[in-house]
Amino acid sequence: MVGLFSVIIIIASILLIFVVFVQNPKGGGLSSDFGAASQLGGVQKTNEFIDKATWSLAGIIAVLSIVMTLKMKSPERVVKDKTQDTTEQAPDGGQAPDNGGQKTPANGG
């Protein structure tokens, strides 16, 4: 399910890039460039279609991202109990000898 949502998000993102490139920021857009061609094809409101396509693709990306985030399982939190780790470990991996908190000299005397 997550893989399918990821593929749909990627496709919608690529389409959104193309739709944004088609738009003219000054308001002309495709309808002014291809006015006669759009009337021949039967599409008269090209700017409205591109605007709706932009918002629809952005909405699809947003909704699927939220759904995918909610569907993913969060990792289990590991809480380390402080009482389990009270013994000291010796450098060789064994437990250090407990001599009642007294320090012994390095030369053994």
Long-range contacts (C-beta under 8 A, 24 or more apart in sequence): 1-71, 2-68, 2-71, 2-72, 5-64, 5-67, 5-68, 5-71, 6-68, 8-60, 8-64, 9-60, 9-61, 9-64, 9-65, 9-68, 12-57, 12-60, 12-61, 12-64, 13-57, 13-61, 15-53, 15-57, 16-54, 16-57, 16-58, 16-61, 19-50, 19-53, 19-54, 19-57, 20-54, 22-50, 23-50, 23-51, 23-54
